[in-house]
Structures are given as C-alpha cells and as structure tokens.
Amino acid sequence: MAESMRGLHRSHRCAEVTKEMTGSEVTLMGWVQKSRNKGGIVFVDLRDRSGLIQLIFENGSIDESGFEKAGKLRSEFVIAVVGTVEARSGAVNPNMLTGEIEIRVRELRILSEAETPPFPIEENSKTKDEVRLKYRYLDLRRPDLQRNLMLRSQVATLTRQFFAQEGFLEIETPMLTKSTPEGARDYLVPSRVHQGSFYALPQSPQIFKQLLMCSGYDRYIQIARCFRDEDLRADRQPEFTQIDMELSFVDVDDVLDVNERFLAFLFKEVLGVEVSLPIQRITWQEAMDRFGSDKPDMRFGMELQDVSEVVKDCEFAVFKGALENGGSVRGINAKGQGKMPRKKIDKLVEFAKGYGAKGLAYLAVNEDGTYKSSFAKFMTEEEMGGLVKAMKGEPGDLLLFAADKNKLVYDVLGALRLELGRQMELMDKNEFRFVWVTEFPLLEWSEEEERYTAMHHPFTMLMDEDLPLLDTEPGKVRAKAYDIVLNGNEIGGGSVRIFQNDVQERMFEVLGFTKEAAYEQFGFLLNAFKYGVPPHAGLAYGLDRLVMLMAGADSIREVIAFPKVKDASCLMSEAPSAVSEAQLEELALKIAKEDISEN
C-alpha cells in the first residue's frame, strides 16, 4: 500500500551525505537498488541520480511496523526514510562515494511499490538494445545513462554561459518552415488551414540565422532541434540537436578563434582536459592526401603515401591500369605487422572490398630484409626496393596498397587505416585530439543528377582567389568552409556565407537553378539581401555527437533521453503510428493503400 510523503521534505540527495554529517538527521528519498534481510537487521542500498547510500534498519532504531515494512522492500520500490548518519558498522566500500557511512533509519514510508523490472538496473547493462529501448524509462535509471544526461545538461548550460559572455544573443527560429528539397529529405507536416500545403521541420536554422544577420543581431546562438528524414547509422538520428551560431562582420579566423576558446573552456570545465590552442589546421586536400579522410583521427600516424611516381614504369597491371585511368597508387605502413598471418591479411582484403576496392596489394618486409609480397613477381628488385624506401619500410613492417581513382583509394585506405588503428590499439581513449579541416571543395559532381551540388549548402562563400574558376573549372573551386574534427569525428562545421547578390546568382546558376527556381525556394532570403547585408559566417556543432565523445559512449543513443532506432521508430512509444480517418479528413489527406493483390 503506497503511503503519502506528507510532512516529509527531502533534505539531501543520497551521494550528498558525507561523513562530516555524522550524527545529523537526514531525510532521503529514492529507489531501492537492493535489499538484504539478515533476520534482526535489514540493509538496503538506496539510489537516486546522485548515487547510492546504505540504509540500516534494526529493531530498536525503528518501530516494529517499520521494521516489518523494511523486510518487504524489493528492487525499485520508491521509499522515503528519516534517519541518522553514522560511520559504517561493517567494512568500508571504497567503490561508493558514501562508502564510509550509512543511515540508521527511524522512519520508513513506501511511496510506491514496483514489479520486478525486465532487466537489472545496473551500469554497463548487457541487456539487448531492443529491450532497453522498449523500457527506456527503466533504462534511464541506470547510473551510467544518468551521468551521460547530466553531462549533456552541463554542456548545454556552459554553452549558453560562454556565448552570452561573448555577446551572443539566444534567439529561437521556427520549427514549421518552408520545404527546400536541396539536401536531405524533409519531414513534412500537413496544414489543416491551408489544405494541400505542407510545412517542413527544419534540417537546420540556416536561412533564418542568416536573416537575423541581415536584421542586425550581430551574434546569434541557439541550441536548436533539427530534423532529417534519412537512413540512420549509429551516430545519426532523425531528430538531433545543434549548437548553432552565426556572426556578422567576420571572416574565417574570427569564427575559428571564438570556437577554439569555447572548446577549451568546455573541456576544462566538464572534463578537466586542457585543449592546447591554437588548434591545428589542415586543408581538405592535405587531410585526404595524408589520412584518406576529411575527418582524420590525428591520435596516431600510419599516414597515406602516394607512390604513383615510384611505380609508374612497373609492369604490375593493377598499378599500371590505375595510373593510366588517371588514378593513383597509395599505401600505408602498418609498423611491426610484417608477421601478420595470411588469414588476417585476407580479412583486410575483404574489408577493403567492402569500400569498393577490387583488392589490396601487400608487401611484408622480413626481418632479414627480404620481401613477402602479393605482387613481387611483377616488379624488379630495384622497383621493390624503391617502393619500400618510399614507404619508409623497415624489417617487420607490413605495407598495404590500393590503386584506383583517387576518391576510391582515399575511401579504402582511410577506412583501412582506422581499422588497423583499432586492431593495433593505437587510439588512446583518454586523448582528445582536435583539428580544423579547411578549404573544402565548394562543389561536388552528382552522377545521379548529372550536375554539381553544393558540398555544404548553396550559400557558402568561395575562396576569393578562386572566383574566376566558378565559370570555367567549378570542380576546382575551394570554399571558405571549415569543419572541427575530434578523434576522427566531425563534431561541427560551417562556412563564411555569400553576401553579394551577383556571386549568389552565379552560384545558383552553377548548381543548375534558374533565377525563378532560386527565388521560388529561397526568395525571402534573396529579397532580404537587397536591403543591406553584412559579411557573415557561422558554425554548428552536433551536440549529441560532441556529448557522446565527451562521455566516452559508443553511440549517440547513449546520450539522448528517448532515441529512435534504425528505422526511425520509437520502440517505447511505438511512434510513428496510424492516425484516425477523422484526423486525415481534417487535413484533406487520404492514404493510398498499396495494391498487394496478385495479378
């Protein structure tokens, strides 16, 4: 029978009670973690979001009915207790913040009883994700998840604090916006009032924050909810949160400066980690050439080496064919892995094929300086020696090569580098290594649409010196765009924006927009640009991913209270779900039933 807490007021959370409070009376409330009935004495671990504390119930300290109730306590019962702080009568528990003390209870109230939960409420649960997510309200009681969400709250609070001190204004932008199909799919919301018309949920506040710069607000910040109807991965959700900002009268260096100071402040306050400033910068091209990735993990070496010049005259058809087709031959040196068994090398070959490679050429340098290789018979001794030298190969090393079009070579070796880094345990989980990647290509060619698309978005400013290339060689134009990368994860990105009408119109032309089409989609922004627009730039962090890395979690689902699964559904609430005919009728919508009858 549940009891009232009338007259009781919680004095402390569990882990706020310290040994300095010995002899004091406290009132605590929380969940029973576990109960141990020893006959004349009952021990209970009480849990709340702060941690655990041991309660002791003993005849004489509590009346008979209270002691009887204590004997009936089970896991996840919600209770309130009044008692005295004492030094532990038994062994001290060094694994608990409150391990030196216990509470001798004089009054117990059972506020709520609980059924046996479908899985234990404990750290590092081995329960299947599907079960955890179905009972997410129980999963969220686990101490590790609670720590993650408290860390997330702390990050949000400190973010607002830092940017407020830097003169940023927190301004909310609309959730119901106009659909602009350029980019990922929009989530659409039908309008009841304007039947047949739809709002879109924002993929980002991009256009509105640029309008705020046109309106003179100078420095904007928002912790913004965003939505993208795209296929999910471990680090993607259909709804996510950005730390979104825009600044006026700035260029690249100004944006990077304020954000470097923000990251240094955040990591120091939350984790006690010193971020060395200035953060290293490398161009996109350098990142691709050295690491095969535009989000390089800088915690270890194993950089790509271009050996195209070294092998250009060899007779190995794979190398020769790649170079004749305008591609390249590149390799990585897995130091000390020369004795890797053939079976393990074959697995690496299969791994590379998963990224589009036709195969993987390998060369092991034996301890006596001889070679074991998949292609030695096609190369002269001199060519093999030149190749090993170019790769800085030493006895005991394993050299791995990919040969194809540059993009594919980058993809394959970039992924292989990370896989070997994991296998060789080269990534220090306690190290936080930041890098700025700058000067991204402005455009990328879409084979599907047979046109150039914006690598970031159509409002990204190009490098001043590349302006003449926009009409002649658009694929070579670099953008004033920048990503901030942490341990191989892009945690944020942004760009300087186009603010001159003529440049913006030329950009739309290159992207295949007619003037009419551009105004149809972005008219309110382009019209605003007619009335005096300041130079401006911005950046947005993925808050979920940033917190995931700070928490040391493996997935953003571990730092989001109620995440979706891979098909964008919620196992707990069973969203999305069908709606009634009456609701559809109000919206003038009809669901087209798929014809599943046999022909």
C-alpha positions in Angstrom: 0.0 0.0 0.0 1.6 3.3 -1.1 2.0 5.9 1.5 2.0 9.7 1.4 5.1 11.8 1.9 3.0 14.4 3.7 5.1 16.3 6.3 8.4 15.0 4.8 10.8 17.1 2.8 13.9 15.6 1.2 17.0 17.2 2.9 19.7 15.7 0.6 20.3 13.5 -2.4 21.9 10.2 -1.5 25.5 11.0 -2.5 25.3 14.5 -1.0 25.5 12.9 2.5 29.1 12.9 3.8 30.9 11.6 6.8 31.3 15.2 8.1 27.5 15.0 8.7 27.9 12.0 11.2 25.3 12.4 13.9 23.0 14.6 11.8 19.4 13.6 10.9 18.6 13.5 7.1 15.5 12.8 5.0 16.3 10.8 1.8 14.0 9.6 -1.0 14.8 7.3 -3.9 14.7 3.8 -5.3 15.7 0.5 -3.7 18.7 -0.8 -5.5 18.9 -4.0 -3.5 17.8 -5.3 -0.1 19.5 -7.8 2.2 17.4 -9.2 5.1 19.7 -10.7 7.8 16.9 -11.5 10.3 17.3 -8.9 13.0 18.7 -6.4 10.7 17.9 -5.2 7.1 20.4 -3.5 4.8 19.1 -1.5 1.8 21.1 0.4 -0.9 19.1 3.5 -1.8 19.6 5.1 -5.2 18.8 8.4 -6.8 20.5 10.3 -9.6 23.4 11.3 -7.4 24.4 7.8 -6.4 23.9 5.2 -3.7 23.9 5.1 0.1 23.4 2.3 2.5 20.4 2.2 4.9 20.3 0.1 8.0 17.0 -1.0 9.7 17.3 -2.5 13.1 14.7 -3.3 15.8 15.1 -0.6 18.5 16.1 2.0 16.0 12.8 1.8 14.2 9.4 0.6 15.5 8.1 -2.9 14.8 5.8 -2.0 12.0 8.6 0.0 10.3 11.0 -2.9 10.6 8.3 -5.3 9.2 7.9 -3.0 6.2 11.7 -2.8 5.7 11.7 -6.6 5.4 9.3 -6.4 2.4 11.4 -3.9 0.4 12.2 -5.1 -3.1 14.3 -3.7 -6.0 12.8 -0.5 -7.5 10.4 0.3 -4.6 10.3 4.0 -4.1 10.8 5.0 -0.5 11.3 7.9 1.9 13.4 7.5 5.0 14.3 9.6 8.0 17.5 8.6 9.9 20.8 9.5 11.4 24.2 9.5 9.6 26.6 7.0 11.2 30.0 5.6 10.4 29.7 2.2 8.7 29.4 -0.6 11.2 30.8 -3.1 8.6 33.6 -2.9 6.0 34.1 0.4 4.2 33.1 0.3 0.5 35.7 2.2 -1.5 33.7 1.9 -4.7 30.9 4.2 -3.3 31.1 7.9 -2.7 29.2 7.2 0.5 31.1 4.0 1.3 32.3 5.2 4.8 28.8 5.9 6.1 25.3 4.5 6.5 21.9 5.9 7.6 20.3 4.3 10.7 16.6 4.7 9.8 14.0 5.6 12.3 11.1 6.2 9.9 10.3 4.4 6.6 7.5 5.2 4.1 6.9 3.1 1.0 5.8 5.7 -1.6 5.4 3.2 -4.4 5.8 -0.5 -4.9 7.3 -1.9 -8.1 7.1 -5.1 -10.2 10.3 -6.9 -10.9 11.9 -5.0 -13.8 12.6 -6.9 -17.1 16.3 -6.3 -16.7 18.6 -5.3 -13.8 19.0 -1.5 -13.2 22.8 -1.5 -13.2 25.8 0.0 -15.0 27.1 -1.3 -18.3 23.9 -3.4 -18.9 24.3 -6.5 -21.1 20.6 -6.4 -21.9 19.7 -6.2 -25.6 19.2 -2.7 -27.0 15.7 -3.6 -28.2 14.6 -4.4 -24.6 16.4 -1.4 -23.1 14.7 0.9 -25.6 11.3 -0.6 -25.1 11.6 0.1 -21.4 13.6 3.3 -21.8 12.1 4.8 -18.7 13.8 2.0 -16.7 17.0 2.1 -18.8 17.3 5.8 -17.9 17.5 4.9 -14.2 20.9 3.3 -14.8 23.7 5.3 -13.3 25.9 5.4 -16.5 23.0 6.8 -18.6 22.1 9.3 -15.8 25.7 10.5 -15.8 25.6 10.9 -19.6 22.4 13.0 -19.5 23.7 15.1 -16.6 26.9 15.7 -18.6 24.7 16.8 -21.5 22.8 19.2 -19.3 26.1 20.6 -18.0 27.4 21.1 -21.6 24.2 23.0 -22.6 24.4 25.2 -19.5 28.1 26.1 -20.1 27.5 26.7 -23.8 24.9 29.3 -23.0 27.1 30.8 -20.4 30.1 31.1 -22.6 28.4 32.6 -25.6 26.4 35.0 -23.5 29.7 36.3 -22.2 30.9 36.6 -25.8 28.0 38.9 -26.7 25.8 36.3 -28.5 22.0 36.5 -28.3 20.0 33.4 -27.9 17.1 33.6 -30.4 14.7 30.8 -31.4 13.9 30.2 -35.1 10.7 28.5 -36.4 10.0 24.8 -36.3 7.4 25.0 -39.0 9.2 26.2 -42.1 9.1 26.1 -45.9 10.4 22.9 -47.6 13.6 23.3 -49.5 14.4 19.9 -51.0 18.1 20.7 -51.7 20.0 18.2 -49.4 18.5 15.5 -47.2 14.7 14.7 -47.2 12.5 17.0 -45.2 9.9 15.8 -42.6 6.7 17.3 -43.9 3.8 18.5 -41.7 0.4 18.9 -43.4 -1.5 22.1 -42.8 -5.2 21.9 -41.7 -5.9 25.5 -42.5 -4.0 25.6 -45.9 -5.2 22.2 -47.2 -2.9 20.6 -49.7 0.1 22.6 -48.4 2.8 21.4 -46.1 5.3 22.8 -43.6 8.7 21.2 -43.3 10.5 20.6 -40.0 13.9 22.4 -40.2 17.0 20.5 -41.2 18.9 23.4 -39.7 18.1 27.1 -38.9 20.4 28.1 -41.8 18.2 30.6 -43.7 16.7 32.1 -40.5 20.1 32.7 -38.8 21.3 34.4 -42.0 18.2 36.6 -41.9 19.0 37.5 -38.3 22.4 38.8 -39.5 20.5 40.9 -42.1 18.4 42.2 -39.3 21.4 43.4 -37.3 21.6 41.0 -34.4 25.3 40.6 -35.0 25.9 37.4 -32.9 23.2 34.7 -32.7 23.3 31.4 -30.7 20.7 28.6 -30.4 20.6 25.1 -29.1 18.3 24.0 -31.9 16.3 20.9 -32.7 16.8 19.8 -36.3 15.2 17.0 -38.4 16.3 15.0 -41.3 14.4 12.1 -43.0 17.5 10.0 -43.8 18.7 6.5 -43.2 20.2 6.1 -39.8 23.6 4.9 -38.5 25.0 4.6 -35.0 25.7 8.3 -34.9 22.6 9.5 -36.7 19.1 10.2 -35.5 16.0 11.6 -37.4 15.8 14.4 -34.8 19.0 15.9 -33.4 20.3 18.9 -31.6 22.8 21.6 -32.8 24.7 24.3 -31.1 24.0 26.7 -33.9 25.7 30.1 -34.3 26.1 33.0 -36.8 28.3 36.1 -36.6 28.4 39.3 -38.6 31.4 41.3 -39.8 33.8 38.3 -39.5 35.9 36.0 -41.7 37.3 32.5 -41.1 39.8 33.4 -38.4 37.2 35.2 -36.2 34.9 32.2 -36.2 37.7 29.7 -35.5 39.1 31.9 -32.7 35.8 32.1 -30.7 35.1 28.4 -31.2 38.6 27.4 -30.1 38.2 29.3 -26.9 34.7 27.7 -26.4 36.1 24.2 -26.8 39.0 24.9 -24.4 36.5 26.3 -21.8 34.1 23.4 -22.2 36.6 20.6 -22.0 38.3 22.2 -19.0 35.1 22.8 -17.1 33.5 19.4 -17.8 36.4 17.0 -18.1 39.3 18.9 -16.6 41.1 18.5 -20.0 43.4 21.2 -21.3 42.9 21.9 -25.0 46.1 23.3 -26.5 45.4 26.4 -28.5 45.6 27.3 -31.4 44.1 24.1 -32.7 46.0 22.7 -35.7 44.6 23.5 -39.1 45.0 21.4 -42.3 43.3 21.9 -45.7 40.8 19.4 -47.0 43.3 18.3 -49.7 46.0 17.7 -47.1 43.6 15.7 -45.0 42.7 13.5 -47.9 46.3 13.0 -49.1 47.6 12.2 -45.6 44.7 10.4 -44.0 42.3 9.4 -46.8 39.5 11.2 -44.8 38.1 14.7 -44.3 37.6 13.8 -40.7 41.1 12.5 -39.8 41.9 10.8 -36.5 45.1 12.5 -35.5 45.9 10.4 -32.5 48.1 8.1 -34.5 50.3 8.2 -37.7 50.1 5.5 -40.4 49.6 8.2 -43.0 49.0 7.5 -46.6 51.9 7.8 -49.0 51.5 8.5 -52.7 53.8 6.1 -54.6 52.4 6.7 -58.1 55.8 8.2 -59.3 57.7 5.3 -57.9 55.7 2.6 -59.6 54.7 4.5 -62.8 57.0 2.3 -65.0 56.4 -1.1 -63.4 54.6 -4.0 -65.1 52.1 -4.8 -62.3 48.8 -4.4 -64.3 46.8 -3.2 -61.2 49.2 -0.3 -60.6 49.7 0.4 -64.3 45.9 0.4 -65.1 45.1 2.7 -62.2 47.7 5.3 -63.3 46.6 5.0 -67.0 43.0 5.8 -65.9 44.0 9.0 -64.1 44.1 7.4 -60.7 46.9 6.9 -58.2 48.7 4.2 -56.2 48.9 4.9 -52.5 49.9 2.9 -49.4 50.0 2.7 -45.6 52.7 1.2 -43.4 51.4 -0.9 -40.6 54.6 -0.8 -38.4 55.6 -4.1 -36.9 52.8 -6.1 -38.6 55.0 -7.9 -41.1 54.3 -11.3 -39.5 50.6 -10.9 -39.8 49.1 -14.3 -40.7 47.8 -14.7 -44.3 44.3 -15.3 -43.0 44.3 -12.0 -41.2 45.6 -10.2 -44.4 42.8 -11.9 -46.4 40.3 -10.4 -43.9 41.8 -7.0 -44.5 41.5 -7.5 -48.3 37.8 -8.4 -47.8 37.4 -5.3 -45.6 38.9 -3.1 -48.4 36.5 -4.7 -50.9 33.6 -3.5 -48.7 34.7 0.0 -49.5 34.8 -0.6 -53.2 38.3 -1.9 -53.7 38.9 -4.6 -56.3 41.7 -5.9 -54.0 44.6 -4.9 -51.8 48.3 -5.4 -52.7 50.5 -6.2 -49.7 54.3 -6.3 -49.1 55.8 -7.6 -45.8 59.4 -6.7 -45.1 61.0 -9.7 -43.4 63.5 -9.4 -40.6 66.3 -10.3 -42.9 65.3 -7.5 -45.4 63.7 -9.9 -47.9 60.1 -9.4 -49.0 56.9 -11.5 -48.9 54.5 -9.9 -51.4 51.4 -10.5 -53.5 52.9 -8.7 -56.5 56.7 -9.2 -56.2 56.8 -11.3 -59.4 55.6 -8.3 -61.5 58.3 -5.9 -60.1 62.0 -5.7 -60.4 64.2 -5.9 -57.3 65.1 -2.3 -57.8 61.4 -1.2 -58.0 60.6 -3.2 -54.9 63.4 -1.5 -53.0 62.3 1.9 -54.2 58.8 1.2 -53.1 59.9 0.1 -49.6 62.1 3.1 -49.3 59.2 5.5 -50.4 57.0 3.9 -47.7 59.8 4.2 -45.0 59.5 0.4 -44.7 61.7 -1.4 -42.2 62.2 -5.1 -41.3 58.9 -6.3 -39.6 56.6 -3.8 -41.4 53.5 -4.6 -43.5 52.9 -2.3 -46.4 49.4 -2.2 -47.9 48.5 -0.6 -51.3 45.3 0.5 -53.1 45.3 1.5 -56.7 42.3 3.1 -58.4 40.6 6.5 -58.9 41.7 8.9 -56.2 38.3 9.0 -54.4 38.1 5.3 -54.1 41.8 5.0 -53.0 41.1 7.6 -50.3 38.0 5.8 -49.1 39.7 2.4 -48.9 42.9 3.4 -47.3 41.2 5.9 -45.0 38.9 3.1 -43.6 41.8 0.6 -43.6 44.0 3.0 -41.6 41.2 3.3 -38.9 40.6 -0.5 -38.8 44.3 -1.2 -38.3 44.5 1.6 -35.7 41.8 -0.2 -33.8 43.4 -3.6 -34.2 46.8 -2.3 -33.2 45.3 -0.3 -30.3 46.8 3.0 -31.5 43.9 5.1 -30.4 44.2 6.4 -26.8 40.6 6.8 -25.5 41.8 9.3 -22.9 43.3 11.6 -25.6 41.2 14.4 -27.2 42.8 15.5 -30.5 41.2 18.3 -32.3 41.9 19.5 -35.9 40.3 22.1 -38.2 39.8 20.9 -41.8 39.6 24.0 -44.1 39.2 24.9 -47.7 36.7 22.2 -48.7 35.7 21.9 -52.3 32.8 24.2 -52.9 31.0 21.7 -55.2 30.8 18.0 -55.9 29.6 16.3 -59.0 26.4 14.2 -58.7 26.5 11.3 -61.1 22.8 10.6 -60.3 21.6 14.2 -61.1 24.4 14.9 -63.6 25.1 18.3 -62.1 27.2 20.0 -59.5 25.7 20.1 -56.0 26.9 22.2 -53.0 29.2 20.2 -50.7 27.8 22.2 -47.8 24.9 24.4 -48.9 24.3 26.9 -51.7 25.2 30.0 -49.5 28.8 29.0 -48.9 31.4 31.6 -49.9 34.2 30.6 -52.2 37.9 31.5 -51.7 38.4 35.0 -53.2 41.2 33.9 -55.5 39.0 31.0 -56.9 36.2 33.3 -58.1 37.4 33.2 -61.8 37.2 29.3 -61.7 33.5 29.3 -60.9 32.5 29.5 -64.6 35.5 27.6 -66.1 36.5 24.9 -63.7 33.8 24.8 -60.9 35.1 21.4 -59.6 38.4 23.1 -58.5 36.8 25.9 -56.6 37.6 25.9 -52.8 35.1 27.1 -50.2 35.6 29.2 -47.2 34.3 26.2 -45.3 35.7 24.6 -42.1 35.0 21.5 -40.0 36.1 20.9 -36.5 37.1 17.2 -36.0 37.7 15.4 -32.8 39.3 11.9 -32.7 38.1 11.2 -36.3 34.6 12.5 -35.7 33.3 15.7 -37.3 31.7 17.5 -34.4 30.9 20.7 -36.1 31.2 22.6 -39.4 30.4 25.9 -41.0 31.4 28.5 -43.5 31.6 32.1 -44.5 28.4 33.0 -46.4 27.9 34.6 -49.7 26.6 38.1 -49.1 26.9 39.6 -52.6 23.9 39.2 -54.8 25.9 38.7 -58.0 28.0 35.9 -56.5 24.9 34.2 -55.1 23.2 34.3 -58.5 26.3 32.8 -60.2 26.4 30.1 -57.5 22.7 29.2 -58.3 23.5 29.0 -62.0 26.4 26.6 -61.4 24.0 24.4 -59.3 21.5 24.3 -62.1 18.9 26.7 -60.6 17.1 29.1 -62.8 16.6 32.5 -61.3 12.9 31.7 -61.0 13.6 28.4 -59.2 16.1 30.1 -56.8 13.6 32.7 -55.9 10.8 30.1 -55.5 12.8 28.3 -52.9 14.9 31.0 -51.2 13.1 34.2 -52.3 12.7 35.6 -48.8 16.5 35.3 -48.2 17.4 36.7 -51.6 15.0 39.6 -51.2 16.4 40.4 -47.8 19.9 40.6 -49.4 18.6 43.6 -51.4 18.4 45.7 -48.3 22.0 45.8 -47.0 23.6 42.5 -45.7 26.7 42.4 -43.6 29.5 39.9 -44.3 28.7 36.9 -42.1 29.7 33.4 -41.2 28.6 30.6 -38.9 29.1 27.2 -37.5 27.0 24.4 -35.9 28.1 21.6 -33.6 26.3 18.3 -33.4 25.5 18.4 -29.7 24.7 14.7 -29.5 27.9 13.7 -31.1 30.0 16.1 -29.0 28.5 14.8 -25.8 28.9 11.2 -26.9 32.7 11.8 -27.3 33.0 13.6 -24.0 31.1 10.8 -22.2 33.2 8.1 -23.9 30.0 6.5 -25.2 29.9 4.3 -28.4 26.6 5.7 -29.8 24.6 9.0 -29.6 21.7 6.9 -28.4 23.6 6.7 -25.0 23.4 10.5 -24.6 19.8 11.1 -25.9 17.0 10.5 -23.4 14.5 9.0 -25.9 16.3 8.0 -29.1 14.9 6.3 -32.2 16.1 3.0 -33.7 17.4 2.4 -37.2 14.1 2.6 -39.0 13.4 6.0 -37.2 10.7 4.4 -34.9 10.5 4.6 -31.1 10.2 1.2 -29.5 8.8 2.6 -26.3 6.0 4.9 -27.6 5.5 3.0 -30.9 5.8 6.1 -33.0 5.2 6.6 -35.8 1.7 5.2 -35.7 -1.5 5.3 -37.8 -4.0 8.1 -37.2 -7.8 8.1 -37.3 -9.8 8.7 -40.5 -11.3 11.8 -38.9 -7.8 13.4 -38.5 -6.9 12.6 -42.1 -10.2 14.1 -43.2 -9.5 17.3 -41.4 -6.2 17.6 -43.3 -7.8 16.6 -46.6 -5.4 13.6 -46.8 -6.0 10.1 -48.0 -3.7 7.1 -47.5 -3.0 5.3 -50.8 -3.4 1.6 -50.0 -0.7 -0.4 -51.7 -2.2 -3.0 -54.1 -0.9 -6.3 -52.9 -3.4 -8.5 -54.9 -1.8 -11.0 -57.2 -2.0 -10.3 -61.0 
